[in-house]
Structures are given as C-alpha cells and as structure tokens.
Amino acid sequence: MTMPIYNRNTLSMDYLRNFILWLAVLISAIAVVYANHLCREKYSELSYLEKDGMNLEINYGRLLLEYSAWGSMHRVEKIARENQKMVIPQSPDIIAVDQNRLEIN
C-alpha cells in the first residue's frame, strides 16, 4: 500500500477548504442565534400589543355602557322636565294633522 504524497499546494487547499467550511458553520450559528433573538423580541412585542388591545376593548365596552347610560330615555325625559320645563302633553293637548289637507306652497 502506497501512501499518498501531499505537496504544499494540496495541503494549503485543504486548510483553505476547512477554513471556509468552519467559517460557514460559524456564520450559520450566528445567524441562528440572531434569528432566535429576533423571534423572541417580536413575540414580546406581540404580547405587549395583545395586552394593549385587550385594554382598548375593555375601555370601549365601558364607553358603550356610558353612552347608553347618558342617552337613556329616562335621563332625557328627566333633563327635559327639569332644565327645559318640558312636559308630556295630555290627550286634549294633542292635535292630529291630516297630511292630505296640507298644502305646500
């Protein structure tokens, strides 16, 4: 069995190839770590935004309740009676108008 003969050119090419492969592995490892970091960062941002969105939904629900309370018929009638001195008309005070008899000039 004969031993292969290596000269300087083949040894330097082997070292260069190994160096390039190790460099590729190192760059790939750094890229994986960076991608993992970005993923965690974006997940943290998503969690914050989801929490913020839930708070907005809660506040929107409270706002709708407040609007319905401020616009309730009982409250409107009370304010009309107290502040504007308005009253609900009695039957004799109501006049029905026939639309067929109205003339528009």
SVG drawing of the C-alpha trace seen along z (x, -y; Angstrom):
<svg xmlns="http://www.w3.org/2000/svg" viewBox="-109 -79 114 81">
<polyline fill="none" stroke="black" stroke-width="0.4" points="0.0,0.0 1.4,-3.3 1.0,-6.5 -0.4,-9.4 2.1,-12.2 0.9,-15.6 2.7,-18.7 2.3,-22.2 -0.4,-23.2 -2.8,-20.4 -2.2,-21.0 -2.9,-24.7 -6.0,-23.9 -7.2,-21.5 -6.6,-24.2 -8.4,-26.8 -11.4,-24.5 -11.6,-23.6 -11.3,-27.3 -14.1,-28.2 -16.3,-25.4 -15.7,-26.4 -16.4,-30.0 -19.7,-28.9 -20.6,-27.0 -19.7,-29.9 -21.7,-32.4 -24.7,-29.9 -24.6,-29.6 -24.5,-33.4 -27.4,-33.7 -29.4,-31.1 -28.8,-33.0 -29.7,-36.3 -32.9,-34.8 -33.8,-33.4 -33.2,-36.8 -35.5,-38.5 -38.2,-35.9 -38.2,-36.4 -38.2,-40.2 -41.1,-40.1 -43.0,-37.7 -42.5,-40.1 -43.8,-43.0 -46.8,-40.9 -47.6,-40.1 -47.5,-43.7 -49.7,-44.7 -52.3,-42.0 -52.4,-43.2 -52.8,-46.7 -55.6,-45.6 -57.5,-43.9 -57.3,-47.1 -58.7,-49.0 -61.6,-46.5 -62.3,-46.8 -62.3,-50.6 -64.5,-50.5 -67.1,-48.4 -67.1,-50.8 -67.5,-53.7 -70.5,-52.0 -72.1,-51.5 -71.5,-55.1 -73.1,-56.2 -76.1,-54.1 -76.5,-55.5 -76.2,-59.1 -78.7,-58.5 -81.3,-56.6 -84.9,-57.7 -85.5,-58.2 -82.5,-60.5 -83.5,-62.5 -87.1,-63.0 -85.8,-64.0 -83.4,-66.6 -86.2,-67.9 -88.6,-68.2 -86.1,-69.8 -84.0,-72.1 -86.2,-72.9 -89.5,-72.9 -91.0,-70.5 -94.0,-68.3 -95.6,-65.3 -98.8,-66.6 -102.1,-65.3 -104.7,-63.9 -106.7,-67.1 -103.5,-69.0 -102.6,-66.7 -103.7,-67.8 -103.6,-65.4 -102.8,-66.8 -104.0,-65.2 -101.2,-65.1 -103.7,-65.1 -105.0,-68.5 -101.6,-70.1 -100.7,-72.3 -97.1,-73.1 -96.6,-76.4"/>
</svg>
